[in-house]
Amino acid sequence: MSNEPTYTAAFEELKEIVDQLENDSISVDELAEKMKRATVLMKICKDKLTKTEEEINKTISELS
């Protein structure tokens, strides 16, 4: 079993990071680490969306 968060959890964490960035509540010391984490979260979300799209397209094509 993977320790990777679900799409929803990754998206929520990403939103929190964006909110912190917009509100200047991230210190310079934390900035690089938060940006690295945001990059990981964006990749997780993108991969999950791509996989879901592929599964939907496969299901649709099987109905044709």
C-alpha positions as CSV (number, residue, x, y, z in Angstrom):
1,M,0.0,0.0,0.0
2,S,1.3,3.4,-1.0
3,N,1.8,6.3,1.5
4,E,0.8,8.7,-1.3
5,P,-2.2,10.9,-0.3
6,T,-5.5,10.8,-2.1
7,Y,-6.2,13.4,-4.8
8,T,-8.5,15.2,-2.3
9,A,-5.9,15.3,0.4
10,A,-3.1,16.4,-1.9
11,F,-5.4,19.1,-3.4
12,E,-6.4,20.4,0.1
13,E,-2.7,20.5,1.2
14,L,-1.8,22.3,-1.9
15,K,-4.6,24.9,-1.3
16,E,-3.2,25.4,2.2
17,I,0.2,26.1,0.9
18,V,-1.2,28.6,-1.7
19,D,-3.2,30.3,1.0
20,Q,0.0,30.6,3.2
21,L,1.9,32.1,0.2
22,E,-0.9,34.6,-0.6
23,N,-1.1,35.7,3.1
24,D,2.7,36.0,3.5
25,S,2.5,33.5,6.4
26,I,5.4,31.4,5.2
27,S,8.8,32.5,6.4
28,V,11.8,32.7,4.0
29,D,13.2,29.7,5.9
30,E,10.2,27.6,5.0
31,L,9.6,28.9,1.5
32,A,11.9,26.4,-0.4
33,E,10.5,23.4,1.5
34,K,6.9,24.5,0.9
35,M,7.6,25.0,-2.8
36,K,9.2,21.5,-3.1
37,R,6.1,20.0,-1.3
38,A,3.8,22.0,-3.6
39,T,5.6,20.6,-6.6
40,V,5.2,17.0,-5.3
41,L,1.5,17.6,-4.6
42,M,0.9,19.1,-8.1
43,K,2.5,16.0,-9.6
44,I,0.3,13.7,-7.5
45,C,-2.8,15.6,-8.6
46,K,-1.8,15.6,-12.2
47,D,-1.0,11.9,-12.3
48,K,-4.3,11.0,-10.6
49,L,-6.3,13.2,-13.0
50,T,-4.5,11.7,-16.0
51,K,-5.1,8.1,-14.7
52,T,-8.7,8.8,-14.1
53,E,-9.1,10.3,-17.6
54,E,-7.5,7.3,-19.1
55,E,-9.8,4.9,-17.2
56,I,-12.9,6.9,-18.2
57,N,-11.8,7.0,-21.9
58,K,-11.2,3.2,-21.8
59,T,-14.7,2.6,-20.3
60,I,-16.3,4.8,-22.9
61,S,-14.5,3.1,-25.7
62,E,-15.6,-0.3,-24.4
63,L,-19.2,0.9,-24.7
64,S,-18.8,1.8,-28.3
